[in-house]
Amino acid sequence: MQESGKVLAVLSVQGRDQKGVVARFATYVAEHGINIEDTEQRVVQGVFVMDMLVDLKEMTLSLDQLITGLLDQGRQIGMEVRITLQKSRKPKKIVLLTSREPHCLRKLIELSNHGELSGVFTAVLSNHPTLEPEARTAGLHFEYKPSGPGETEKAAHMNWLFERLRALEPDLIVLARYMQILSSPIVQKWRWKIINIHPSLLPHFPGASPYRQAFESGVRVTGCTAHFVTEELDQGPIILQDVFHINVGVDQAQDVRERGLELEAVTLGKAVKFFLNEELVVVEDKVVFKPGISSFARPIGG
């Protein structure tokens, strides 16, 4: 919540760790009349990540000058720098990709209806019409184009999907059990902005029918994985994993699947919330959490 009279912003810095980073930025903002309200920083595998909440009310330069100056400070030491005004923070635009199974779509709609997602669904895009009634009942725009069994149809679907995504300009794309492999142009354009849920504890049981694989292998624990999508199938940076137990000799394959579907929806919802709240970054192909950021980087009134 923005405090009365304050002009709050979040300064984010990320890059190879080196001496004096905090001091450099703290000194720079202080020299220009900017007060530091809160800060959170950590070093992961040699990479420095910092979020700093600052009050711009009494700063002695223009916003354009501040942004230019901070970017220059970052360039001098090879750091990525971003500053976001709290009052200008807008809900992120989310596009959901689906196929036929409704459990993940339903969970995300439920979270949105309860005000738990700091984002808005701009569309549901699919390769099947199955979930159109579900989406439209929730007031969501729905479109689909069949992907077909042949390579020509699949290519046409991906071209359509790319163009629709480009027009919608999403901040986040969520694969809510979308059963297609995304094309390279889509993955490259929205790098680290596509989240998928996979029904196994990756790297175990990648690919098709993972619950049946787990059941037939006799493992006693399996689960699901929310991860960012890369061009390597089911190999992207892992955001969250969760598990459930299999009672070997008692549970049937369908029992395992039903338990898994329920957990998938919950885990995907959590991963989406982390992304929308800017509580994670990808550092050298690994997801790093920023546990303090949500306490001061939420939208106004959040």
C-alpha positions in Angstrom: 0.0 0.0 0.0 1.3 3.5 -0.9 1.8 5.5 2.2 0.3 9.0 2.2 2.7 11.7 0.8 5.3 9.2 -0.4 6.2 8.4 -4.0 7.4 4.8 -3.8 9.3 2.9 -6.4 11.2 -0.4 -6.5 14.8 -0.4 -7.8 15.8 -3.9 -9.0 19.5 -4.8 -9.7 20.8 -8.1 -11.0 24.2 -9.2 -12.2 27.6 -10.8 -11.4 28.4 -10.3 -7.8 31.2 -7.8 -6.9 32.2 -5.6 -4.1 30.4 -2.3 -3.4 27.2 -2.9 -5.3 24.8 -2.0 -2.5 27.0 1.0 -1.5 27.1 2.3 -5.1 23.3 2.4 -5.5 22.6 3.5 -1.9 25.0 6.4 -2.3 23.6 7.4 -5.7 20.0 7.6 -4.5 21.0 9.3 -1.3 23.0 12.0 -3.1 19.8 12.8 -5.1 17.4 13.2 -2.1 16.0 9.7 -2.3 15.2 7.8 0.9 15.6 4.0 1.1 12.6 2.4 2.8 13.5 -1.2 2.6 15.9 -3.6 0.8 16.3 -7.2 0.1 19.5 -8.7 -1.5 21.2 -12.1 -1.9 23.9 -13.8 -3.8 23.2 -17.1 -5.6 25.9 -18.9 -7.5 27.9 -15.7 -7.8 25.0 -13.7 -9.1 23.8 -10.7 -7.0 20.0 -9.9 -6.8 18.7 -6.9 -5.0 15.3 -5.1 -4.7 15.3 -1.7 -3.0 12.1 0.2 -2.0 12.7 3.9 -2.3 10.7 7.1 -1.7 11.1 9.6 -4.5 9.1 12.4 -2.9 12.1 14.7 -2.2 14.4 13.7 -5.1 16.4 16.5 -6.6 16.3 15.4 -10.3 13.6 14.4 -12.8 12.3 10.9 -13.2 13.9 10.7 -16.7 17.3 11.8 -15.2 16.9 9.2 -12.4 16.3 6.4 -14.7 19.1 7.4 -17.0 21.5 7.8 -14.1 20.6 4.4 -12.6 21.0 2.6 -15.9 24.4 4.3 -16.3 25.4 3.1 -12.8 24.4 -0.4 -13.9 26.3 -0.3 -17.2 29.5 0.8 -15.4 29.6 -2.5 -13.4 27.7 -4.8 -15.8 24.5 -4.9 -13.9 20.9 -5.0 -15.1 18.8 -2.2 -13.5 15.1 -1.6 -13.5 13.0 0.9 -11.6 9.2 0.7 -11.3 6.9 3.3 -9.8 4.4 1.7 -7.4 1.6 3.9 -8.6 2.2 2.9 -12.2 2.3 -0.9 -11.5 -0.4 -2.4 -13.6 -1.8 -6.0 -13.4 0.1 -8.2 -15.6 -1.6 -9.6 -18.7 -2.0 -13.4 -18.7 -2.8 -15.7 -21.6 -3.8 -19.2 -20.8 -3.2 -22.1 -23.2 -5.3 -25.2 -22.8 -6.3 -28.4 -24.5 -9.0 -30.6 -23.0 -8.4 -31.1 -19.3 -10.1 -28.5 -17.1 -8.5 -28.8 -13.7 -5.7 -26.2 -14.1 -8.0 -23.7 -15.9 -10.6 -24.1 -13.1 -8.0 -23.5 -10.4 -6.6 -20.4 -12.0 -10.1 -19.0 -12.5 -10.8 -19.7 -8.8 -7.6 -17.9 -7.7 -8.5 -14.9 -9.9 -12.0 -14.7 -8.6 -10.7 -14.7 -5.0 -8.3 -11.8 -5.8 -5.2 -14.0 -5.3 -3.6 -13.2 -8.7 -2.1 -9.7 -9.4 -2.8 -10.2 -13.1 -5.7 -10.3 -15.6 -6.6 -13.1 -18.1 -6.8 -11.5 -21.5 -7.6 -14.7 -23.4 -7.7 -18.5 -23.4 -6.2 -20.0 -26.5 -6.5 -23.7 -27.3 -6.1 -26.4 -29.9 -9.5 -27.9 -29.0 -13.0 -26.4 -28.4 -13.6 -28.6 -25.3 -13.1 -25.9 -22.7 -14.8 -23.1 -24.5 -18.0 -23.3 -22.3 -15.9 -23.3 -19.2 -13.9 -20.3 -20.2 -16.9 -18.3 -21.4 -18.9 -19.0 -18.3 -16.0 -17.4 -16.4 -16.2 -14.4 -18.7 -13.0 -15.2 -20.5 -12.3 -14.6 -24.2 -11.8 -18.0 -25.9 -10.3 -18.9 -29.3 -9.1 -22.2 -30.7 -7.5 -23.6 -33.9 -7.1 -27.4 -34.3 -3.6 -28.6 -34.3 -4.5 -31.8 -36.2 -2.5 -35.0 -36.4 -0.3 -33.9 -39.3 2.8 -31.7 -39.4 1.0 -29.1 -41.7 -1.8 -28.7 -39.2 0.6 -28.4 -36.3 2.6 -25.8 -38.1 -0.5 -23.8 -39.0 -1.6 -23.9 -35.3 1.7 -22.7 -34.1 1.7 -19.9 -36.6 -1.8 -18.9 -35.5 -0.7 -19.1 -31.9 2.3 -16.9 -32.4 0.3 -14.2 -34.2 -2.4 -14.2 -31.5 0.2 -14.0 -28.7 1.9 -11.2 -30.5 -1.3 -9.2 -30.8 -2.2 -9.9 -27.1 1.2 -8.9 -25.8 1.1 -11.1 -22.6 3.4 -10.6 -19.7 2.9 -14.2 -18.8 1.8 -17.3 -20.8 0.5 -20.2 -18.7 0.3 -23.7 -20.1 -2.7 -24.9 -18.2 -2.4 -28.5 -19.5 -1.8 -27.4 -23.1 -0.7 -30.6 -24.7 1.4 -29.3 -27.6 5.1 -28.5 -27.9 5.6 -24.8 -28.5 7.5 -23.7 -31.5 10.9 -22.1 -31.2 9.8 -18.6 -32.2 7.2 -18.6 -29.4 9.7 -19.8 -26.8 12.3 -17.4 -27.9 10.1 -14.3 -28.0 8.6 -14.9 -24.5 11.7 -16.3 -22.8 11.2 -16.8 -19.0 7.6 -15.7 -19.5 6.0 -19.2 -20.2 5.2 -21.5 -17.3 4.2 -25.1 -17.7 3.0 -27.8 -15.3 4.4 -31.3 -15.9 2.9 -34.3 -14.1 6.1 -35.8 -12.6 9.0 -34.8 -10.5 11.4 -33.8 -13.3 13.8 -35.0 -14.4 12.0 -38.3 -13.6 9.4 -39.5 -16.0 9.6 -36.8 -18.7 7.4 -36.9 -21.8 4.1 -38.7 -22.2 2.0 -40.6 -19.6 4.1 -39.9 -16.5 1.5 -41.0 -14.0 1.3 -44.4 -15.7 5.1 -44.5 -15.8 5.2 -43.9 -12.1 2.5 -46.4 -11.3 4.1 -49.1 -13.4 7.6 -48.5 -12.0 6.4 -49.1 -8.5 7.7 -45.8 -7.0 6.1 -44.8 -3.7 6.4 -41.0 -4.2 5.7 -39.0 -7.3 4.4 -35.5 -8.0 4.4 -32.6 -10.4 6.7 -29.8 -11.5 6.0 -26.2 -12.5 8.8 -24.9 -14.7 9.7 -22.3 -17.3 9.4 -23.5 -20.9 12.6 -23.8 -23.0 13.2 -25.3 -26.4 14.4 -28.5 -24.6 11.2 -30.5 -23.7 10.6 -30.5 -20.0 14.1 -29.2 -19.2 13.4 -25.6 -18.3 14.2 -24.0 -14.9 12.1 -25.5 -12.1 9.9 -23.1 -10.2 8.1 -25.5 -7.8 7.7 -29.2 -7.2 5.3 -31.0 -4.9 4.7 -34.7 -4.1 2.1 -37.3 -3.1 2.4 -40.9 -2.0 1.4 -44.0 -3.9 0.1 -46.9 -1.9 1.8 -49.6 -3.9 -0.4 -52.7 -4.3 -3.6 -50.8 -3.3 -3.7 -47.7 -5.5 -4.7 -48.2 -9.1 -3.4 -46.2 -12.1 -6.5 -44.0 -12.0 -6.0 -43.2 -8.3 -2.5 -42.0 -9.0 -3.7 -39.9 -11.9 -6.6 -38.3 -10.0 -4.3 -37.4 -7.1 -1.8 -35.9 -9.5 -4.3 -33.7 -11.3 -5.4 -32.1 -8.1 -1.8 -31.4 -7.1 -1.0 -30.0 -10.5 -3.6 -27.3 -10.3 -2.5 -26.2 -6.8 1.2 -26.2 -7.8 0.7 -24.3 -11.1 -1.4 -21.7 -9.2 1.4 -21.1 -6.7 4.0 -20.8 -9.4 1.9 -18.2 -11.3 1.4 -16.2 -8.1 5.2 -16.1 -7.5 5.7 -14.8 -11.0 3.0 -12.2 -10.8 4.3 -11.0 -7.5 7.8 -10.7 -8.9 9.1 -13.0 -6.2 11.4 -14.9 -8.6 14.1 -14.4 -11.2 16.0 -16.8 -13.5 19.7 -16.7 -12.7 21.9 -18.9 -15.0 19.0 -21.2 -15.9 17.9 -21.6 -12.2 15.0 -20.0 -10.5 15.9 -17.8 -7.5 13.3 -16.6 -5.1 13.3 -13.1 -3.6 11.4 -13.6 -0.4 11.2 -9.9 0.7 9.9 -8.4 -2.6 6.2 -9.1 -2.1 6.1 -7.2 1.1 6.7 -3.9 -0.7 6.3 -4.5 -4.4 2.6 -5.2 -4.6 0.2 -3.0 -6.7 -1.6 -0.2 -4.9 -4.4 -1.4 -2.8 -3.0 -5.0 -2.9 
